[in-house]
Amino acid sequence: MSQKQIVRNLCKSLRLGSNISEQYPTIETESHEDFLIQLLNRELAYREVERRNRYLKQAGFEVMKSLEDFSFHDVVLPEKLSLEEVKSESFIDRKENLILYGKPGTGKTHLATALGVKACSQGKQVRFFKTSKLVNLLCEAQAKNVLNKFLKQLEKIDLLILDEWGYIPFERIGTQLLFQAVSDCYERRSVILTTNLPFNDWNTIFYDEKLTNAMLDRLVHHGYLIIHDGPSYRLTHSQMQ
């Protein structure tokens, strides 16, 4: 058995992965200390890349989007939130929320996804859900008596993205479970939600006025309303015109 194979087997036994066995033959130094420093630095860099790639896969994005491909031309920001703060995502560190409001096709999901992708690249844990999908998962978890386990998984994240908020009405139990998930985020992690529904119409979707007001209160207390005021990108670029 070659020395390289022995190193590979030892790394496997120590659960160090294959990167070290692949990297060490390429390092040339004059001292054992320098060799070890370079090897460990490469392993740390490799693990960081792997960790961020794992976060991207776990996030559940439907498609990958980037801020570089997004135009803020028709986006209206509140006075207390600068474009730089949005792009730097400092609001996540402050556990603040973003409500992206506008007509369908105006880039709300693109922006929410792009912010989530960037957060993953910064080493933050993110989960992306269609709101109706999250409600279904919460109801299924409760039916299987694993709701607490599911909610504890959400406790580990830094950013929760809820897409298409208010597109589909929910039964009372679904509204209650969604409120619990959102309430658990309050001052603990950031929430980004996309919606085309004005605040005054939220009661038509969630039915329970007190619960709706409580949910809205938690979202807007440490949150910002971002208005997407442009025309539908999909209609503008439709091939059916």
KEROLO-211413 format. One record per residue: residue number from 1; residue in three letters; x, y, z of N, C-alpha, C, O, CB in turn. Coordinates in pm, whole numbers, plus 50000, padded with zeros to 5 digits. Glycine has a CB too. Layout:
N
kolnu,fiza,n_c1,n_c2,n_c3,ca_c1,ca_c2,ca_c3,c_c1,c_c2,c_c3,o_c1,o_c2,o_c3,cb_c1,cb_c2,cb_c3
NUM,ALA,X,Y,Z,X,Y,Z,X,Y,Z,X,Y,Z,X,Y,Z $
...
END
This chain:
241
kolnu,fiza,n_c1,n_c2,n_c3,ca_c1,ca_c2,ca_c3,c_c1,c_c2,c_c3,o_c1,o_c2,o_c3,cb_c1,cb_c2,cb_c3
1,MET,50084,49880,50000,50000,50000,50000,50088,50125,50000,50181,50136,50080,49905,50001,50123 $
2,SER,50058,50219,49912,50138,50341,49901,50114,50431,50021,50014,50420,50091,50106,50415,49771 $
3,GLN,50209,50523,50043,50194,50618,50153,50071,50707,50133,50003,50743,50228,50320,50704,50167 $
4,LYS,50045,50743,50008,49929,50827,49980,49800,50756,50016,49706,50817,50068,49927,50868,49832 $
5,GLN,49795,50625,49988,49676,50548,50023,49662,50535,50175,49551,50538,50228,49680,50410,49958 $
6,ILE,49776,50522,50243,49774,50515,50390,49718,50645,50447,49635,50644,50538,49915,50488,50446 $
7,VAL,49765,50759,50392,49714,50890,50438,49564,50899,50412,49489,50947,50497,49788,51006,50366 $
8,ARG,49523,50854,50294,49380,50860,50260,49297,50776,50358,49191,50819,50402,49356,50811,50115 $
9,ASN,49346,50659,50392,49274,50571,50485,49269,50630,50625,49168,50621,50695,49340,50432,50488 $
10,LEU,49381,50692,50667,49384,50754,50799,49286,50871,50807,49217,50889,50907,49526,50802,50833 $
11,CYS,49282,50951,50700,49187,51063,50696,49044,51012,50703,48959,51072,50769,49208,51147,50568 $
12,LYS,49018,50902,50635,48885,50844,50637,48849,50794,50776,48737,50813,50823,48874,50730,50536 $
13,SER,48945,50731,50843,48921,50680,50979,48894,50793,51076,48815,50779,51169,49040,50597,51026 $
14,LEU,48962,50906,51055,48945,51023,51142,48830,51113,51096,48806,51218,51155,49074,51102,51149 $
15,ARG,48761,51072,50990,48650,51149,50934,48693,51290,50893,48623,51388,50917,48536,51157,51034 $
16,LEU,48810,51297,50832,48863,51425,50787,48830,51452,50640,48863,51559,50588,49013,51429,50806 $
17,GLY,48764,51358,50575,48731,51378,50435,48851,51353,50345,48957,51310,50391,48678,51517,50413 $
18,SER,48833,51381,50217,48937,51351,50118,49025,51471,50085,49128,51456,50020,48874,51300,49992 $
19,ASN,48985,51591,50129,49057,51711,50087,49202,51712,50135,49292,51748,50059,48986,51834,50138 $
20,ILE,49226,51672,50260,49362,51674,50314,49454,51581,50235,49566,51618,50202,49362,51635,50462 $
21,SER,49404,51461,50205,49487,51365,50131,49515,51413,49989,49615,51373,49929,49420,51229,50127 $
22,GLU,49427,51498,49936,49450,51553,49802,49541,51675,49804,49612,51701,49707,49317,51589,49738 $
23,GLN,49540,51749,49915,49614,51874,49922,49760,51858,49965,49847,51929,49916,49545,51967,50016 $
24,TYR,49788,51765,50056,49921,51763,50116,50035,51740,50016,50143,51794,50037,49927,51658,50221 $
25,PRO,50016,51662,49906,50129,51644,49814,50165,51772,49738,50274,51781,49682,50097,51535,49715 $
26,THR,50074,51870,49734,50099,51992,49656,50167,52101,49738,50199,52208,49685,49968,52046,49601 $
27,ILE,50190,52076,49868,50248,52178,49955,50398,52157,49968,50444,52048,50001,50181,52175,50094 $
28,GLU,50474,52262,49941,50619,52257,49954,50664,52365,50052,50648,52484,50025,50689,52276,49815 $
29,THR,50720,52324,50164,50769,52418,50265,50900,52367,50322,50941,52254,50297,50664,52438,50378 $
30,GLU,50965,52454,50401,51094,52418,50459,51082,52369,50603,51181,52324,50661,51188,52535,50453 $
31,SER,50964,52378,50660,50948,52333,50799,50817,52259,50815,50723,52278,50738,50955,52453,50896 $
32,HIS,50813,52174,50915,50690,52100,50944,50578,52194,50984,50461,52173,50949,50715,51997,51055 $
33,GLU,50614,52300,51057,50512,52395,51103,50445,52466,50986,50323,52479,50982,50574,52497,51198 $
34,ASP,50527,52513,50891,50471,52581,50774,50382,52487,50693,50276,52525,50645,50583,52637,50686 $
35,PHE,50428,52364,50680,50348,52265,50608,50212,52245,50675,50108,52244,50608,50424,52130,50601 $
36,LEU,50215,52230,50807,50091,52206,50881,49998,52327,50874,49877,52312,50861,50122,52171,51027 $
37,ILE,50056,52447,50884,49975,52569,50877,49905,52580,50741,49786,52609,50734,50063,52694,50902 $
38,GLN,49980,52557,50634,49921,52565,50501,49813,52459,50481,49706,52486,50425,50029,52549,50393 $
39,LEU,49842,52339,50528,49746,52230,50511,49616,52258,50587,49507,52238,50534,49807,52098,50559 $
40,LEU,49630,52306,50711,49511,52334,50792,49433,52453,50737,49310,52453,50740,49551,52359,50937 $
41,ASN,49503,52554,50687,49434,52669,50628,49355,52628,50504,49243,52675,50483,49535,52779,50592 $
42,ARG,49413,52540,50424,49341,52492,50305,49219,52410,50345,49113,52419,50282,49434,52408,50217 $
43,GLU,49234,52332,50450,49121,52251,50496,49009,52340,50551,48891,52315,50527,49167,52151,50604 $
44,LEU,49047,52445,50625,48946,52538,50676,48872,52607,50562,48750,52621,50566,49012,52643,50768 $
45,ALA,48947,52652,50461,48884,52718,50346,48791,52623,50272,48682,52661,50230,48992,52773,50250 $
46,TYR,48836,52499,50257,48754,52398,50189,48625,52372,50266,48518,52362,50206,48834,52266,50173 $
47,ARG,48636,52360,50397,48517,52332,50478,48420,52449,50477,48298,52430,50481,48557,52300,50623 $
48,GLU,48473,52571,50470,48385,52688,50465,48305,52690,50335,48186,52720,50335,48467,52817,50479 $
49,VAL,48371,52658,50224,48301,52650,50095,48195,52541,50099,48083,52561,50053,48401,52625,49980 $
50,GLU,48231,52426,50155,48136,52315,50164,48018,52352,50253,47904,52317,50223,48206,52189,50219 $
51,ARG,48045,52423,50361,47938,52463,50452,47839,52556,50383,47718,52541,50398,47996,52530,50578 $
52,ARG,47891,52652,50309,47804,52748,50241,47725,52681,50128,47609,52715,50104,47886,52865,50186 $
53,ASN,47788,52588,50059,47716,52513,49955,47605,52429,50017,47497,52414,49960,47813,52423,49876 $
54,ARG,47633,52373,50135,47532,52294,50205,47415,52383,50247,47299,52341,50238,47593,52225,50329 $
55,TYR,47444,52504,50293,47338,52597,50331,47250,52632,50211,47128,52645,50224,47398,52725,50392 $
56,LEU,47312,52648,50094,47236,52678,49973,47139,52565,49939,47024,52589,49903,47330,52705,49855 $
57,LYS,47187,52442,49951,47102,52326,49921,46989,52313,50022,46876,52280,49986,47186,52198,49918 $
58,GLN,47019,52338,50148,46920,52323,50254,46815,52433,50251,46705,52415,50303,46987,52321,50389 $
59,ALA,46847,52547,50190,46757,52663,50194,46625,52636,50122,46521,52687,50164,46825,52783,50132 $
60,GLY,46629,52557,50015,46507,52525,49944,46467,52625,49838,46349,52636,49804,46397,52511,50041 $
61,PHE,46564,52700,49783,46532,52795,49677,46481,52721,49554,46535,52616,49517,46656,52881,49641 $
62,GLU,46379,52776,49490,46326,52713,49369,46420,52736,49252,46441,52647,49170,46186,52768,49337 $
63,VAL,46477,52855,49244,46579,52890,49145,46680,52981,49214,46648,53046,49313,46517,52959,49017 $
64,MET,46800,52985,49161,46901,53074,49216,46892,53211,49150,46882,53222,49028,47043,53013,49198 $
65,LYS,46897,53315,49232,46894,53452,49183,47006,53531,49251,47054,53492,49358,46757,53519,49210 $
66,SER,47048,53641,49187,47153,53723,49245,47111,53869,49245,47029,53912,49164,47286,53705,49169 $
67,LEU,47169,53946,49336,47141,54089,49342,47197,54161,49220,47144,54264,49178,47200,54150,49469 $
68,GLU,47303,54106,49161,47363,54168,49044,47267,54169,48925,47276,54256,48838,47492,54096,49006 $
69,ASP,47175,54073,48922,47079,54064,48812,46947,54134,48842,46853,54125,48764,47053,53919,48779 $
70,PHE,46941,54204,48956,46816,54268,48996,46827,54420,48983,46927,54479,49023,46778,54229,49140 $
71,SER,46723,54481,48927,46720,54627,48914,46632,54687,49024,46517,54647,49041,46667,54668,48774 $
72,PHE,46687,54782,49097,46613,54851,49201,46543,54977,49148,46496,55060,49226,46706,54888,49316 $
73,HIS,46537,54991,49016,46485,55113,48955,46342,55143,48999,46308,55258,49026,46491,55102,48804 $
74,ASP,46257,55040,49005,46116,55059,49040,46084,55015,49182,45968,54987,49215,46028,54983,48942 $
75,VAL,46186,55008,49266,46167,54967,49405,46171,55091,49495,46264,55171,49488,46276,54864,49449 $
76,VAL,46070,55105,49578,46061,55220,49669,46097,55174,49810,46027,55091,49869,45918,55285,49666 $
77,LEU,46206,55228,49863,46251,55192,49997,46199,55293,50098,46180,55410,50065,46405,55185,50002 $
78,PRO,46174,55250,50221,46135,55344,50326,46252,55436,50362,46367,55402,50336,46085,55270,50452 $
79,GLU,46221,55550,50419,46325,55649,50450,46432,55595,50545,46548,55633,50535,46263,55773,50509 $
80,LYS,46392,55507,50636,46485,55460,50739,46570,55341,50694,46649,55289,50772,46408,55423,50862 $
81,LEU,46553,55298,50569,46631,55185,50519,46698,55224,50388,46631,55259,50291,46540,55060,50498 $
82,SER,46831,55218,50387,46905,55256,50267,46926,55135,50177,46915,55021,50220,47041,55319,50305 $
83,LEU,46956,55164,50052,46984,55057,49956,47108,54978,50000,47113,54856,49983,47005,55114,49815 $
84,GLU,47205,55047,50056,47326,54980,50103,47294,54882,50215,47353,54774,50222,47429,55083,50150 $
85,GLU,47202,54919,50303,47163,54829,50412,47093,54705,50358,47110,54595,50411,47072,54901,50511 $
86,VAL,47015,54722,50252,46950,54607,50191,47054,54515,50130,47052,54394,50153,46848,54652,50083 $
87,LYS,47145,54572,50051,47245,54491,49981,47345,54426,50077,47389,54314,50054,47319,54576,49880 $
88,SER,47379,54497,50184,47475,54442,50281,47408,54344,50376,47475,54266,50445,47541,54554,50360 $
89,GLU,47274,54348,50380,47194,54260,50464,47220,54280,50613,47214,54186,50692,47221,54115,50427 $
90,SER,47250,54403,50649,47269,54433,50791,47140,54415,50870,47143,54398,50991,47322,54575,50809 $
91,PHE,47026,54420,50801,46898,54402,50869,46886,54261,50928,46815,54241,51026,46782,54428,50773 $
92,ILE,46956,54164,50868,46953,54028,50921,47024,54023,51056,46978,53959,51150,47017,53928,50822 $
93,ASP,47137,54090,51064,47211,54094,51191,47130,54162,51300,47145,54132,51418,47345,54166,51172 $
94,ARG,47043,54256,51260,46960,54327,51358,46827,54256,51383,46743,54306,51458,46934,54469,51310 $
95,LYS,46809,54139,51321,46685,54060,51338,46562,54138,51292,46456,54131,51354,46668,54018,51485 $
96,GLU,46577,54212,51182,46468,54292,51128,46405,54222,51007,46466,54133,50947,46517,54432,51089 $
97,ASN,46284,54265,50972,46207,54199,50867,46190,54290,50745,46198,54412,50755,46071,54157,50920 $
98,LEU,46168,54226,50631,46134,54298,50508,46002,54245,50455,45983,54123,50443,46247,54284,50402 $
99,ILE,45911,54335,50424,45786,54297,50357,45793,54355,50216,45789,54477,50198,45659,54350,50436 $
100,LEU,45801,54268,50117,45812,54309,49978,45672,54307,49918,45613,54201,49900,45910,54217,49898 $
101,TYR,45620,54426,49888,45482,54438,49844,45475,54493,49701,45546,54587,49666,45403,54530,49939 $
102,GLY,45389,54432,49620,45371,54482,49484,45289,54385,49401,45257,54274,49445,45505,54506,49417 $
103,LYS,45256,54428,49282,45178,54344,49191,45259,54222,49147,45381,54223,49159,45133,54426,49068 $
104,PRO,45192,54118,49097,45264,54001,49047,45361,54039,48935,45332,54124,48852,45165,53895,48996 $
105,GLY,45477,53974,48935,45573,53995,48827,45665,54113,48844,45738,54148,48750,45502,54009,48702 $
106,THR,45664,54177,48961,45745,54298,48979,45879,54271,49049,45948,54365,49087,45667,54400,49060 $
107,GLY,45915,54145,49065,46049,54112,49115,46059,54084,49263,46169,54079,49318,46139,54222,49084 $
108,LYS,45946,54064,49329,45950,54040,49474,46022,53909,49507,46109,53905,49594,45807,54038,49531 $
109,THR,45984,53803,49437,46047,53672,49463,46194,53674,49424,46277,53615,49492,45973,53561,49387 $
110,HIS,46226,53743,49314,46366,53755,49272,46449,53819,49382,46554,53768,49420,46377,53837,49141 $
111,LEU,46401,53932,49434,46477,54003,49537,46488,53919,49664,46595,53911,49724,46411,54138,49569 $
112,ALA,46377,53858,49706,46380,53776,49827,46478,53660,49813,46555,53631,49904,46240,53722,49860 $
113,THR,46475,53595,49697,46566,53482,49673,46711,53529,49668,46798,53465,49727,46530,53411,49542 $
114,ALA,46736,53639,49598,46873,53690,49587,46930,53726,49724,47047,53699,49752,46877,53813,49496 $
115,LEU,46848,53785,49810,46893,53818,49945,46921,53690,50024,47016,53685,50102,46788,53904,50018 $
116,GLY,46838,53588,50003,46861,53461,50071,46987,53392,50025,47062,53338,50106,46743,53370,50050 $
117,VAL,47011,53395,49894,47133,53333,49838,47257,53403,49893,47355,53338,49930,47131,53339,49684 $
118,LYS,47252,53536,49897,47367,53609,49950,47389,53579,50098,47503,53566,50143,47349,53761,49930 $
119,ALA,47280,53566,50173,47292,53534,50315,47361,53399,50333,47445,53384,50422,47153,53532,50383 $
120,CYS,47326,53301,50250,47392,53170,50256,47541,53183,50227,47623,53118,50292,47328,53072,50156 $
121,SER,47576,53268,50129,47717,53286,50094,47794,53354,50206,47917,53347,50210,47729,53368,49966 $
122,GLN,47722,53421,50296,47786,53485,50411,47787,53393,50534,47825,53435,50643,47714,53614,50446 $
123,GLY,47747,53269,50515,47750,53173,50625,47627,53173,50712,47631,53122,50824,47868,53199,50708 $
124,LYS,47517,53230,50662,47392,53231,50739,47300,53119,50690,47303,53081,50573,47321,53369,50727 $
125,GLN,47220,53068,50782,47126,52962,50746,46991,53023,50709,46939,53109,50780,47110,52861,50863 $
126,VAL,46936,52977,50598,46815,53034,50541,46718,52922,50506,46760,52812,50470,46848,53120,50415 $
127,ARG,46588,52951,50518,46486,52860,50465,46389,52940,50380,46341,53046,50420,46411,52786,50581 $
128,PHE,46362,52888,50260,46270,52951,50166,46147,52862,50151,46160,52743,50121,46339,52977,50028 $
129,PHE,46028,52920,50171,45904,52845,50155,45802,52929,50078,45793,53050,50098,45847,52804,50292 $
130,LYS,45725,52866,49989,45597,52923,49954,45515,52918,50083,45517,52818,50153,45527,52846,49834 $
131,THR,45444,53025,50113,45373,53029,50241,45275,52913,50255,45263,52854,50362,45298,53161,50255 $
132,SER,45206,52880,50147,45111,52768,50151,45183,52636,50179,45128,52549,50247,45033,52759,50019 $
133,LYS,45304,52621,50126,45382,52500,50150,45422,52489,50297,45415,52381,50356,45508,52498,50061 $
134,LEU,45463,52601,50356,45500,52599,50497,45379,52562,50583,45391,52483,50676,45557,52735,50541 $
135,VAL,45263,52619,50552,45142,52587,50628,45111,52438,50618,45076,52375,50718,45022,52671,50578 $
136,ASN,45123,52382,50498,45098,52238,50480,45196,52155,50563,45157,52056,50625,45109,52200,50332 $
137,LEU,45323,52195,50564,45423,52123,50641,45396,52132,50790,45414,52035,50864,45563,52177,50610 $
138,LEU,45352,52249,50835,45319,52266,50976,45200,52178,51015,45201,52115,51121,45288,52414,51007 $
139,CYS,45099,52174,50930,44981,52091,50958,45018,51943,50959,44971,51868,51044,44871,52117,50854 $
140,GLU,45102,51901,50865,45147,51762,50861,45228,51727,50985,45213,51619,51042,45230,51735,50734 $
141,ALA,45314,51820,51027,45396,51796,51145,45310,51782,51269,45336,51697,51355,45498,51909,51164 $
142,GLN,45207,51865,51279,45118,51854,51395,45042,51722,51393,45025,51658,51497,45020,51972,51397 $
143,ALA,44996,51681,51275,44921,51556,51263,45007,51435,51301,44956,51335,51350,44867,51539,51121 $
144,LYS,45138,51446,51276,45230,51336,51307,45296,51352,51443,45385,51275,51479,45336,51326,51199 $
145,ASN,45251,51453,51520,45306,51479,51654,45455,51511,51653,45528,51476,51745,45282,51360,51744 $
146,VAL,45500,51580,51547,45641,51620,51539,45652,51771,51516,45752,51820,51463,45714,51543,51424 $
147,LEU,45548,51845,51557,45548,51990,51535,45663,52058,51608,45730,52144,51551,45415,52050,51580 $
148,ASN,45686,52020,51733,45794,52083,51809,45930,52060,51743,46015,52148,51742,45796,52030,51953 $
149,LYS,45949,51940,51689,46075,51909,51620,46091,51997,51497,46200,52048,51470,46079,51760,51580 $
150,PHE,45983,52015,51421,45988,52099,51301,46017,52244,51338,46099,52309,51273,45854,52090,51224 $
151,LEU,45952,52294,51442,45974,52432,51484,46116,52452,51537,46175,52559,51519,45872,52472,51591 $
152,LYS,46171,52351,51603,46308,52361,51652,46408,52369,51537,46513,52433,51550,46341,52241,51742 $
153,GLN,46376,52304,51425,46462,52316,51307,46463,52459,51255,46567,52510,51211,46415,52219,51196 $
154,LEU,46348,52525,51261,46340,52665,51218,46414,52757,51314,46460,52865,51274,46195,52708,51205 $
155,GLU,46426,52717,51439,46496,52800,51537,46645,52815,51505,46709,52908,51552,46480,52741,51676 $
156,LYS,46699,52724,51425,46842,52725,51395,46879,52824,51284,46997,52853,51263,46887,52588,51356 $
157,ILE,46778,52876,51213,46808,52957,51096,46824,53104,51134,46786,53147,51242,46699,52941,50991 $
158,ASP,46881,53180,51040,46898,53324,51057,46793,53403,50979,46761,53517,51014,47037,53366,51013 $
159,LEU,46740,53342,50873,46645,53413,50786,46539,53317,50735,46570,53211,50680,46719,53479,50668 $
160,LEU,46414,53355,50753,46300,53280,50701,46236,53361,50589,46197,53476,50610,46196,53248,50814 $
161,ILE,46225,53301,50470,46164,53368,50355,46030,53302,50325,46023,53181,50303,46259,53364,50230 $
162,LEU,45924,53383,50326,45789,53334,50297,45740,53400,50170,45710,53519,50168,45692,53362,50417 $
163,ASP,45733,53322,50064,45694,53373,49933,45544,53357,49912,45482,53264,49964,45773,53300,49821 $
164,GLU,45486,53449,49834,45343,53444,49799,45255,53443,49924,45162,53362,49936,45314,53320,49713 $
165,TRP,45285,53532,50015,45207,53547,50138,45068,53602,50102,45057,53707,50039,45280,53642,50240 $
166,GLY,44964,53531,50143,44829,53579,50121,44769,53543,49987,44660,53590,49954,44826,53724,50135 $
167,TYR,44837,53459,49908,44782,53421,49778,44668,53322,49793,44575,53320,49712,44892,53363,49689 $
168,ILE,44676,53237,49897,44578,53131,49918,44522,53143,50060,44600,53154,50154,44640,52990,49894 $
169,PRO,44389,53142,50077,44332,53147,50213,44360,53019,50290,44370,52911,50231,44180,53171,50206 $
170,PHE,44373,53031,50422,44404,52917,50507,44291,52888,50604,44216,52978,50643,44534,52940,50582 $
171,GLU,44280,52763,50643,44186,52726,50748,44239,52781,50881,44355,52822,50892,44167,52570,50755 $
172,ARG,44152,52780,50981,44189,52838,51110,44314,52772,51169,44402,52842,51220,44074,52826,51208 $
173,ILE,44323,52639,51163,44438,52570,51221,44566,52609,51148,44671,52623,51211,44418,52419,51217 $
174,GLY,44557,52625,51015,44675,52667,50939,44720,52806,50977,44840,52833,50989,44645,52662,50790 $
175,THR,44623,52896,50998,44656,53032,51040,44723,53032,51177,44819,53105,51200,44530,53119,51044 $
176,GLN,44672,52950,51268,44729,52944,51402,44873,52892,51400,44959,52944,51471,44643,52854,51492 $
177,LEU,44898,52791,51318,45033,52734,51310,45129,52832,51243,45245,52843,51283,45031,52602,51234 $
178,LEU,45081,52902,51140,45165,53002,51074,45198,53114,51171,45312,53163,51174,45095,53058,50950 $
179,PHE,45100,53155,51250,45126,53258,51351,45233,53211,51449,45320,53289,51488,44996,53292,51427 $
180,GLN,45228,53085,51489,45327,53033,51583,45467,53039,51523,45563,53078,51590,45292,52890,51623 $
181,ALA,45478,53000,51395,45609,53002,51329,45663,53144,51317,45781,53168,51340,45599,52937,51191 $
182,VAL,45576,53238,51279,45617,53378,51265,45648,53438,51402,45746,53512,51417,45508,53460,51193 $
183,SER,45565,53408,51499,45585,53461,51633,45717,53415,51693,45783,53491,51764,45470,53420,51724 $
184,ASP,45756,53291,51664,45883,53239,51714,46003,53314,51656,46111,53314,51715,45895,53091,51682 $
185,CYS,45983,53377,51540,46093,53453,51477,46113,53590,51540,46220,53650,51527,46065,53469,51328 $
186,TYR,46012,53640,51608,46013,53778,51658,46135,53805,51745,46153,53744,51850,45885,53806,51737 $
187,GLU,46218,53899,51700,46340,53943,51768,46444,53832,51782,46539,53845,51859,46305,53998,51904 $
188,ARG,46425,53721,51710,46522,53611,51713,46587,53587,51577,46704,53550,51569,46454,53483,51761 $
189,ARG,46510,53609,51470,46561,53591,51335,46480,53678,51240,46370,53721,51273,46557,53442,51291 $
190,SER,46536,53703,51123,46469,53789,51026,46370,53711,50942,46384,53591,50919,46572,53857,50936 $
191,VAL,46268,53783,50895,46169,53727,50804,46160,53818,50682,46153,53941,50695,46029,53712,50873 $
192,ILE,46161,53758,50564,46129,53830,50441,46004,53765,50384,46001,53644,50363,46249,53827,50337 $
193,LEU,45902,53844,50359,45784,53788,50294,45748,53871,50171,45769,53992,50168,45665,53782,50392 $
194,THR,45695,53804,50071,45650,53870,49949,45499,53860,49942,45441,53755,49970,45717,53808,49822 $
195,THR,45435,53969,49904,45289,53968,49899,45238,54073,49801,45304,54174,49776,45231,53993,50039 $
196,ASN,45120,54049,49746,45051,54151,49667,44924,54195,49737,44836,54258,49678,45018,54097,49525 $
197,LEU,44915,54160,49866,44795,54187,49944,44819,54303,50040,44909,54295,50124,44752,54061,50022 $
198,PRO,44740,54411,50031,44753,54522,50126,44724,54475,50269,44650,54379,50289,44658,54639,50089 $
199,PHE,44783,54542,50366,44764,54503,50505,44615,54494,50542,44575,54405,50616,44835,54602,50598 $
200,ASN,44536,54587,50491,44393,54590,50527,44318,54466,50480,44210,54436,50532,44329,54713,50467 $
201,ASP,44374,54394,50383,44306,54277,50328,44355,54145,50387,44308,54039,50348,44322,54273,50178 $
202,TRP,44449,54151,50481,44501,54026,50536,44393,53945,50607,44400,53822,50611,44615,54055,50632 $
203,ASN,44294,54013,50664,44187,53941,50734,44108,53852,50640,44050,53752,50683,44094,54040,50801 $
204,THR,44103,53886,50511,44027,53806,50415,44095,53673,50387,44032,53581,50335,44008,53883,50285 $
205,ILE,44221,53662,50421,44297,53539,50397,44307,53455,50524,44296,53333,50519,44437,53572,50345 $
206,PHE,44329,53522,50637,44354,53450,50762,44230,53438,50851,44231,53363,50948,44465,53517,50838 $
207,TYR,44125,53512,50820,43994,53497,50884,43989,53540,51031,43890,53599,51074,43952,53355,50875 $
208,ASP,44091,53514,51107,44092,53548,51250,44154,53687,51266,44275,53703,51253,44171,53441,51333 $
209,GLU,44071,53787,51295,44118,53926,51298,44221,53949,51407,44322,54016,51384,44000,54020,51317 $
210,LYS,44197,53895,51526,44292,53915,51636,44427,53852,51604,44531,53911,51629,44235,53855,51767 $
211,LEU,44423,53731,51549,44547,53661,51515,44620,53733,51402,44743,53744,51404,44518,53516,51475 $
212,THR,44544,53782,51306,44604,53856,51194,44672,53983,51243,44784,54013,51202,44497,53890,51090 $
213,ASN,44605,54056,51330,44663,54180,51383,44788,54151,51466,44886,54227,51461,44560,54254,51469 $
214,ALA,44785,54042,51542,44902,54006,51622,45020,53967,51532,45134,54002,51561,44867,53889,51718 $
215,MET,44990,53895,51423,45094,53855,51329,45153,53977,51260,45275,53989,51246,45038,53755,51225 $
216,LEU,45066,54067,51217,45111,54190,51151,45196,54275,51245,45296,54333,51205,44991,54271,51101 $
217,ASP,45154,54281,51371,45227,54358,51471,45370,54308,51486,45463,54388,51495,45155,54353,51606 $
218,ARG,45388,54177,51489,45522,54120,51506,45609,54140,51383,45731,54155,51393,45511,53971,51538 $
219,LEU,45547,54140,51267,45624,54156,51143,45669,54300,51121,45781,54323,51074,45541,54109,51025 $
220,VAL,45583,54396,51153,45615,54535,51120,45689,54608,51232,45748,54713,51208,45488,54610,51088 $
221,HIS,45686,54553,51355,45751,54623,51466,45898,54648,51438,45947,54760,51456,45735,54543,51596 $
222,HIS,45968,54545,51394,46108,54560,51354,46120,54530,51205,46203,54450,51162,46202,54465,51438 $
223,GLY,46036,54596,51126,46033,54564,50984,46024,54685,50894,45998,54797,50940,45919,54473,50955 $
224,TYR,46045,54660,50764,46039,54766,50664,45951,54720,50548,45957,54605,50506,46181,54803,50614 $
225,LEU,45870,54812,50498,45787,54786,50382,45859,54834,50257,45888,54953,50244,45648,54854,50395 $
226,ILE,45889,54742,50166,45954,54775,50040,45851,54756,49928,45796,54648,49912,46081,54685,50015 $
227,ILE,45827,54862,49853,45721,54860,49751,45783,54840,49613,45872,54914,49571,45639,54991,49756 $
228,HIS,45734,54739,49543,45774,54713,49404,45668,54779,49315,45556,54729,49303,45787,54558,49374 $
229,ASP,45706,54890,49254,45608,54977,49189,45611,54970,49037,45543,55049,48971,45631,55118,49233 $
230,GLY,45689,54880,48981,45703,54877,48836,45602,54787,48767,45519,54724,48833,45841,54834,48799 $
231,PRO,45610,54779,48634,45523,54689,48558,45570,54544,48574,45681,54519,48619,45522,54728,48409 $
232,SER,45484,54452,48538,45519,54310,48546,45631,54278,48448,45619,54301,48328,45396,54222,48519 $
233,TYR,45741,54224,48501,45852,54184,48415,45809,54073,48321,45847,54072,48203,45973,54140,48499 $
234,ARG,45730,53980,48373,45689,53865,48291,45600,53910,48175,45615,53861,48063,45614,53762,48377 $
235,LEU,45506,54002,48202,45420,54049,48095,45497,54134,47994,45473,54125,47873,45303,54130,48152 $
236,THR,45589,54216,48045,45667,54303,47957,45752,54222,47861,45771,54261,47746,45754,54396,48039 $
237,HIS,45805,54109,47910,45896,54028,47829,45829,53901,47776,45897,53807,47735,46019,53991,47910 $
238,SER,45696,53899,47777,45625,53781,47730,45645,53760,47580,45646,53856,47504,45476,53793,47761 $
239,GLN,45662,53636,47540,45677,53602,47399,45542,53601,47326,45537,53585,47204,45745,53467,47384 $
240,MET,45432,53619,47402,45299,53615,47342,45253,53752,47294,45143,53765,47240,45199,53559,47442 $
241,GLN,45338,53853,47313,45299,53987,47269,45305,53998,47116,45275,54103,47060,45389,54095,47333 $
END
